[in-house]
Amino acid sequence: MKFSSKNPLNEALRLMKQCPLCKQDYVAEKAKIVEKQDEAHLVHITCANCENSVLVLLVISRLGISSVGIITDLVLDDVSRFMSKDVISEDDLLNFHELLEKKQSLFIKSLIG
């Protein structure tokens, strides 16, 4: 994997040298920036060898480069699609919790008879 060190983002991507699962070197062209906001870059990269993906948040500042990554089964299109979805509200979460409680209650009643 060869990146130019002239650009701080390229230097950060160079640190993501290999797949955490199969240890194969990444192919530079597979790294795609999903979103950029100020000094933070959300990057999706798929291993050319095992086809597993990681999502990495890279923060590039005067103090250096930091990153946090997670292995995912999401492809780039999935990440882009989820990024455009509305945020789940507290009301949505409470409504879902109530629905699960009702379903659980009905399930337990059906088991008891």
N, C-alpha and C positions, 0 to 999 in steps of 0.2 A: 504494500500500500504506500503510495508516494503522494505526499501533499507538499505544497509550497509552504515554507515557514515564514514567508513575507507577510501573510495575512494571519492575524490572531485566531480567526476561526479555523483556518487550515491547521494551525499548530494544535488547537484543541482537538480537532478531528484526528490528528496524528496520534494523540494519546489513546484514542480508541483503536488500538492496533489490531486486536484480534477478537474473535467471537468468544464469549465466556463459556460457551457450551462445547464447541469442538476444537477451540484454540487455533482455528485457521485464520490467517490474516484476512482482514476485510479488503474488499475491492472499493477504492475511493469513489467510484461512480455510483455505488449503492447507497451512499450517505445522502439523504435528502433533508433539507431544512423544511420542517412543517410550519413553524411559526418563529418569528423574530420579534422581540420586544426589548428595546434599549440594548442592554448588554447580554440579554438572555436569548439563547437559541434552543428550540426544541428540535431535535434531530432524530430521524428514523433511519435505521440501517438494517439491511437484511444480509445475512451471511450467504455468500455465493455457494458455499460448500454444503451446509446443513439446512439452509433456508429458514433458520430461526431469526427472529428480529429483536432489536432492542430499541427502546425509546430513551433518549438521553437528553437531559436538560444541561446545557453548557452555559456557564456564566463567565464572561470574559471581562475582567476589570483591570485597573492599573495594579492591583494587588496580585494578580495572577489569574489562573484558570481553575474553575472548580466544576465538577460534574456529578450528576446523580443519574443512574440508569436503572432501567427495569426490563427484564426479558418479557416479551409479549408475543401473542399469537396474532396481533393485529397487523394487517398489511397497511401500506401507506394510505390507500384510499379509505380504509376503516378509520384511521386516525383523523384524517381530514374531515370525514363525515361526522364523527363524534365531536370534533372541535366546533362544528357549526351548530350543534344542538343546544337547546336552552338548558340552563342550569336547573337542577332539581331543587325545587323550593322546599322549605320546611313543611308546608302544608301537604305537598306531594308525598313526602316521606311519612308524615303522620297518617295520611289516608291509606298509604300502602301498608303500614303497620296494622291499622285497624282491619283492613281486608284480610291480612294474614291471621290475625287473631280470630276473626269470624270463621275463616276456613278451617283453622285448627280446632275450634270449638265444634263445628259441624262434623269434622272427621272423628273427634273423640266420641261424640254422641253416637255416631254410626257404629263405632267399635263396641260401645257399651250396650247398645241395642235399644 
